[in-house]
Amino acid sequence: MRIVGGTFPEAMPGEERVHNTCVSVAPDGRVDAVYRKIHLFDVDLGPEARFVESSRVAPGKEVVVVPTPFGGIGLSVCYDVRFPELYRAMAARGAAFLAVPSAFTPQTGKDHWEVLLRARAIENQAFVLAPAQCGRHAPDRASHGRSLVIDPWGLVLAQAGDRPCVITADCDLEELAAIRRRLPALAHRRL
């Protein structure tokens, strides 16, 4: 079994800020990949949703795709989903799966969460695995929830509700190959 963790604050030597870090743990228990969130959530959505993530988090710099026997897993975190070029770089490095652990705000989650994830699945012809925090974490902090598994055609295979739970879905690698063969958009890309 492979585990892609959510995120944790990773201390940086000589720096007051931390990285917002996601790791992949191989079946033998060793950490085989580390991704540090590249795009930081500095937004002003109104009085109830102002965030300056860069005040306490330093951005990462590297695109990370974990090679596995069943296809590469691209690692990302939350707000990264708004930057399609990151996911295209993952697809170019062999990602068949895109992991997007998140804590989307209720303000953006209700309108953007599913749409953005489905777009990343379609444009990169990859499965999207999007675990999401839900509920209220503190008086001034809540997350949208609605964890999703999406197929390379953009269809939702599984969706969680607004409470903690486990969702599962069959990710058919033969269907992934067929989609990429029938609609070879990744091969048609011109720079």
C-alpha positions as CSV (number, residue, x, y, z in Angstrom):
1,M,0.0,0.0,0.0
2,R,1.2,3.5,-0.8
3,I,0.3,6.5,1.3
4,V,0.3,10.1,0.1
5,G,0.0,12.2,3.2
6,G,-2.0,15.4,3.6
7,T,0.3,18.2,4.6
8,F,2.4,19.2,7.6
9,P,4.6,22.2,8.4
10,E,8.2,21.4,7.7
11,A,10.8,23.4,9.5
12,M,13.5,25.0,7.5
13,P,17.0,25.6,8.9
14,G,17.7,29.3,9.4
15,E,14.2,30.3,8.4
16,E,11.2,31.4,10.5
17,R,8.7,30.3,7.9
18,V,8.0,26.6,7.2
19,H,7.2,24.6,4.0
20,N,3.7,23.3,3.6
21,T,4.8,19.7,2.8
22,C,3.2,16.6,1.4
23,V,5.0,13.2,1.3
24,S,4.7,9.9,-0.4
25,V,5.4,6.8,1.6
26,A,6.4,3.7,-0.3
27,P,5.0,0.2,0.5
28,D,8.1,-0.6,2.5
29,G,7.5,2.4,4.8
30,R,10.2,4.8,3.6
31,V,9.4,8.3,2.4
32,D,10.1,8.2,-1.3
33,A,9.1,11.7,-2.3
34,V,8.6,15.1,-0.7
35,Y,6.6,18.0,-2.3
36,R,6.7,21.5,-0.9
37,K,3.7,23.6,-1.9
38,I,4.7,26.0,-4.6
39,H,1.7,28.4,-4.8
40,L,0.8,30.2,-1.6
41,F,-2.7,31.3,-0.7
42,D,-2.4,35.1,-0.3
43,V,-6.0,36.3,-1.0
44,D,-8.6,38.7,0.3
45,L,-12.1,37.2,-0.1
46,G,-13.7,39.6,2.3
47,P,-13.8,40.1,6.1
48,E,-14.3,36.4,6.8
49,A,-11.6,35.1,4.4
50,R,-8.4,36.9,4.4
51,F,-5.2,34.8,4.1
52,V,-1.6,35.6,3.8
53,E,0.0,32.2,3.7
54,S,3.4,33.6,2.6
55,S,3.7,35.3,6.0
56,R,4.4,31.9,7.7
57,V,5.0,29.5,4.7
58,A,7.9,29.6,2.2
59,P,7.1,28.4,-1.3
60,G,8.6,25.2,-2.7
61,K,10.3,25.1,-6.1
62,E,10.1,21.6,-7.5
63,V,7.5,19.7,-9.5
64,V,7.3,16.2,-8.0
65,V,6.1,13.0,-9.7
66,V,6.5,9.8,-7.8
67,P,7.2,6.8,-10.1
68,T,5.2,3.7,-9.1
69,P,4.5,0.4,-10.9
70,F,0.9,1.6,-11.7
71,G,1.9,5.1,-13.0
72,G,3.4,8.3,-11.8
73,I,1.7,10.2,-8.9
74,G,2.0,14.0,-9.2
75,L,2.0,15.7,-5.8
76,S,0.4,19.1,-5.1
77,V,-1.3,21.0,-2.3
78,C,-4.6,22.8,-2.3
79,Y,-4.2,26.3,-3.9
80,D,-1.8,24.7,-6.5
81,V,-4.9,23.4,-8.3
82,R,-5.5,26.9,-9.7
83,F,-2.2,26.7,-11.7
84,P,-2.7,24.4,-14.6
85,E,0.9,24.7,-15.8
86,L,2.0,22.7,-12.7
87,Y,-0.2,19.8,-13.6
88,R,0.9,19.9,-17.2
89,A,4.4,19.6,-16.0
90,M,3.4,16.6,-14.0
91,A,1.7,15.0,-17.0
92,A,4.9,15.6,-19.1
93,R,6.8,13.7,-16.4
94,G,4.5,10.7,-16.6
95,A,1.8,11.4,-14.0
96,A,-1.2,9.1,-14.3
97,F,-2.6,10.3,-11.0
98,L,-2.7,13.8,-9.5
99,A,-2.9,14.1,-5.7
100,V,-4.4,17.3,-4.4
101,P,-4.8,17.2,-0.6
102,S,-6.6,20.4,0.4
103,A,-8.3,22.5,3.0
104,F,-10.3,24.7,0.6
105,T,-12.3,27.6,2.1
106,P,-16.1,27.4,2.1
107,Q,-16.2,30.6,0.1
108,T,-14.2,29.2,-2.8
109,G,-14.9,25.6,-2.4
110,K,-18.6,25.8,-3.1
111,D,-18.0,27.3,-6.6
112,H,-14.5,26.3,-7.6
113,W,-13.4,23.0,-5.9
114,E,-15.0,20.4,-8.2
115,V,-14.7,22.5,-11.4
116,L,-11.0,23.0,-11.0
117,L,-10.3,19.4,-10.2
118,R,-12.4,18.1,-13.1
119,A,-10.5,20.5,-15.4
120,R,-7.1,19.2,-14.2
121,A,-8.3,15.6,-14.8
122,I,-9.5,16.4,-18.3
123,E,-6.7,18.5,-19.6
124,N,-4.0,16.1,-18.3
125,Q,-5.9,12.9,-18.9
126,A,-5.2,11.7,-15.4
127,F,-7.0,10.5,-12.3
128,V,-7.4,13.2,-9.7
129,L,-7.2,12.1,-6.0
130,A,-8.4,15.0,-3.9
131,P,-8.7,14.4,-0.1
132,A,-10.2,17.4,1.5
133,Q,-10.5,18.6,5.1
134,C,-14.0,19.4,6.2
135,G,-15.8,21.2,9.0
136,R,-14.8,23.9,11.4
137,H,-11.3,23.7,12.8
138,A,-11.3,26.9,14.9
139,P,-13.8,29.8,15.4
140,D,-12.2,31.6,12.5
141,R,-11.2,28.6,10.3
142,A,-13.4,26.1,8.3
143,S,-12.9,23.9,5.3
144,H,-15.2,23.0,2.4
145,G,-14.6,19.3,2.4
146,R,-16.1,17.2,-0.5
147,S,-13.2,14.9,-1.2
148,L,-13.2,13.6,-4.8
149,V,-11.8,10.9,-7.0
150,I,-12.1,11.9,-10.7
151,D,-11.3,9.9,-13.8
152,P,-9.3,11.1,-16.9
153,W,-12.5,11.9,-18.7
154,G,-13.5,14.3,-15.9
155,L,-16.2,12.1,-14.4
156,V,-16.6,12.0,-10.6
157,L,-16.0,8.4,-9.5
158,A,-16.4,9.1,-5.8
159,Q,-17.3,12.1,-3.6
160,A,-17.4,12.6,0.1
161,G,-20.0,14.6,1.9
162,D,-19.5,17.2,4.6
163,R,-18.4,14.9,7.4
164,P,-15.2,12.9,7.8
165,C,-15.3,9.6,5.9
166,V,-13.5,7.3,3.6
167,I,-14.2,7.1,-0.1
168,T,-12.9,4.6,-2.6
169,A,-13.0,4.2,-6.4
170,D,-11.6,1.8,-9.0
171,C,-9.1,3.7,-11.2
172,D,-9.0,1.6,-14.4
173,L,-5.6,2.0,-16.0
174,E,-6.8,0.4,-19.2
175,E,-9.4,3.1,-19.5
176,L,-6.7,5.7,-18.9
177,A,-4.7,4.3,-21.7
178,A,-7.7,4.1,-24.0
179,I,-8.6,7.8,-23.3
180,R,-5.0,8.9,-24.1
181,R,-5.0,6.8,-27.2
182,R,-8.4,7.9,-28.6
183,L,-7.9,11.6,-27.8
184,P,-4.1,12.1,-27.8
185,A,-4.2,15.7,-26.6
186,L,-1.1,15.3,-24.6
187,A,0.8,14.2,-27.7
188,H,-0.7,17.1,-29.7
189,R,0.7,19.8,-27.4
190,R,2.8,22.4,-29.1
191,L,5.1,24.8,-27.3
